[in-house]
Amino acid sequence: MHIVLLEDDTALQKAITKILQLHQHEVTPFSNSNELLTSSLHQIDLYLLDIYVDGINGLELLKILQERNSQAQVIMMSVASDLEHINKAYNLGSIDFLKKPFHLQELLHKITLLQPKTKNIQAHLSIKQEQHLTKKEKEFLELLYNKKPYVVTYEEIENTLYNENMMSLDALRALVRRIRTKLKIDVIENVSQEGYKFK
């Protein structure tokens, strides 16, 4: 998994980064939330966000990340464990909340439980012989698959697949056409004026 870590305690940041890397995760650490917000990172599987950091606080950052991509998986971390902070984190879209101090094995356990959600869609589809899905084609199908039976809007596709780059509808339609030629069964449904969904 590609994990973004926001933690301004240098020692803790290094400890978390090291143990996650030992378990084959790619980690991009930040100490300042504003730097994270303006970064041009792509394909983040999980955000680990401390609440009290330099820049905007982790809860405000969580709100912005969810507005950009409602599929973003976020675990909040904080010494503040009162019900108000916990409720706000979950209401804003956090999938879990870790009270500091916590054992690093506890964090690893939570991340391990999340990993089945990042599916390799190619293993669940019938691909034509000698055909292979590109990285972006797999990402598109995974986005639709993980949100089925709901529609994935054009905006969500742009935010998830293209990040800060502009997405043209012609480019998206071309991507869908390429995918359809590689699949034995068409699993992509076009929802007029809205987006696409997994059949």
C-alpha positions in Angstrom: 0.0 0.0 0.0 1.1 3.6 -0.6 0.6 5.3 2.8 0.8 9.0 3.5 1.8 9.7 7.1 1.2 13.1 8.8 3.1 13.2 12.1 5.1 16.1 13.5 6.8 14.1 16.3 10.0 13.3 14.5 10.8 10.1 16.5 7.3 8.7 16.1 7.2 9.6 12.4 10.5 7.7 11.9 9.3 4.7 13.9 6.0 4.4 12.0 7.7 4.9 8.7 10.3 2.2 9.5 7.9 -0.5 10.6 5.6 0.1 7.7 8.4 -0.1 5.2 9.6 -3.3 6.8 6.1 -4.7 6.0 6.5 -3.7 2.3 4.5 -0.5 2.4 5.5 2.6 0.6 5.4 5.5 3.0 5.5 9.3 2.3 5.9 11.2 5.5 4.9 14.8 6.3 5.3 17.0 9.4 3.2 19.9 8.1 -0.4 19.5 6.8 -0.1 22.4 4.3 2.8 20.7 2.6 0.8 17.5 2.3 -2.2 19.4 0.9 -0.1 21.0 -1.8 1.8 17.9 -2.7 1.2 16.2 -6.1 1.0 12.6 -4.9 -0.9 10.0 -6.8 -2.7 6.8 -5.9 -2.7 7.0 -2.1 -4.2 3.9 -0.5 -4.3 5.2 3.1 -3.7 8.4 5.0 -2.5 8.3 8.6 -3.2 11.8 10.0 -2.4 13.3 13.4 -4.8 15.9 14.5 -2.5 18.5 16.1 0.2 19.4 13.6 1.7 22.5 12.0 -0.6 24.0 9.4 -4.3 23.3 9.4 -5.3 20.6 11.9 -5.8 17.0 10.9 -9.6 17.2 11.1 -9.7 20.1 8.7 -7.4 18.2 6.4 -9.6 15.1 6.6 -12.6 17.2 5.5 -10.7 18.6 2.5 -9.4 15.1 1.5 -12.9 13.7 1.6 -14.2 16.5 -0.5 -11.5 15.8 -3.1 -12.0 12.0 -3.0 -14.8 10.4 -1.1 -13.1 7.0 -1.5 -10.0 8.2 0.5 -9.2 5.9 3.4 -8.1 7.8 6.5 -7.1 6.8 10.0 -6.8 9.6 12.5 -4.3 9.6 15.4 -4.4 11.9 18.4 -3.6 12.3 22.1 -7.1 13.9 22.3 -9.5 11.0 22.7 -12.6 12.7 24.0 -15.9 11.8 22.4 -16.1 15.1 20.6 -12.9 14.6 18.6 -13.7 10.9 17.9 -17.2 11.7 16.7 -16.0 14.5 14.5 -13.4 12.3 12.9 -15.9 9.6 12.1 -18.5 12.0 10.9 -15.9 13.6 8.5 -15.1 10.2 7.0 -12.3 8.6 9.1 -12.5 4.8 9.0 -10.6 4.5 12.3 -9.2 6.4 15.3 -6.0 5.6 17.2 -5.5 7.1 20.6 -1.8 8.0 21.4 0.2 6.5 22.6 -0.5 3.3 20.7 1.6 0.2 20.0 2.9 0.0 16.5 1.6 -3.6 16.2 -1.9 -2.2 16.7 -1.4 0.1 13.8 -0.1 -2.7 11.6 -3.1 -4.9 12.6 -5.5 -2.2 11.5 -3.7 -1.7 8.2 -3.7 -5.4 7.5 -7.4 -5.5 7.9 -7.8 -2.8 5.3 -5.7 -4.4 2.6 -8.4 -6.7 1.2 -10.3 -3.6 0.3 -7.6 -2.6 -2.2 -8.6 -5.3 -4.7 -6.7 -6.4 -7.8 -9.6 -6.2 -10.2 -7.7 -8.1 -12.9 -8.0 -11.3 -10.7 -11.8 -10.9 -10.7 -12.3 -10.3 -14.4 -12.1 -12.4 -17.6 -9.4 -10.8 -19.6 -8.9 -11.7 -23.3 -5.8 -13.8 -23.9 -2.6 -11.8 -24.5 -4.3 -8.7 -23.2 -3.2 -6.8 -20.1 -4.7 -3.9 -18.3 -2.5 -0.8 -17.8 -2.1 0.8 -14.4 -4.8 3.5 -15.1 -7.2 1.0 -16.6 -6.9 -1.2 -13.4 -7.3 1.9 -11.3 -10.5 2.9 -13.2 -12.0 -0.6 -12.8 -11.1 -0.8 -9.1 -12.8 2.6 -8.5 -16.0 1.4 -10.1 -15.8 -2.0 -8.4 -15.2 -0.7 -4.9 -18.2 1.7 -5.2 -20.7 -0.7 -6.8 -23.7 -0.6 -7.2 -23.4 3.2 -7.1 -22.4 5.6 -9.9 -18.9 7.0 -9.8 -19.2 10.6 -11.1 -16.9 12.3 -13.6 -15.6 14.5 -10.8 -14.7 11.5 -8.6 -12.9 9.8 -11.6 -11.0 13.0 -12.3 -10.0 13.5 -8.6 -8.9 9.8 -8.2 -7.3 9.0 -11.5 -6.0 12.3 -12.7 -5.3 14.0 -9.4 -4.7 17.7 -10.1 -4.5 17.2 -13.9 -7.5 18.1 -16.0 -9.5 15.2 -17.4 -11.2 15.5 -20.8 -14.4 13.5 -21.4 -12.9 12.4 -24.7 -9.8 10.9 -22.9 -12.1 9.2 -20.4 -14.3 7.7 -23.2 -11.1 6.5 -25.0 -9.9 4.8 -21.7 -13.3 3.0 -21.4 -13.2 1.9 -25.0 -9.7 0.4 -24.5 -10.8 -1.4 -21.4 -13.9 -2.9 -23.1 -11.8 -4.3 -26.0 -9.7 -6.2 -23.4 -12.6 -7.7 -21.4 -14.6 -10.8 -22.5 -17.6 -9.4 -20.7 -18.4 -5.7 -20.6 -18.7 -4.7 -16.9 -18.8 -0.9 -17.4 -22.2 0.8 -17.5 -22.3 4.4 -18.8 -24.7 6.6 -16.8 -25.6 9.6 -19.0 -24.5 13.0 -17.8 -23.2 11.5 -14.5 -20.4 9.0 -14.9 -19.9 5.2 -14.9 -20.7 2.3 -12.6 -19.8 -1.4 -12.4 -22.6 -3.7 -13.8 
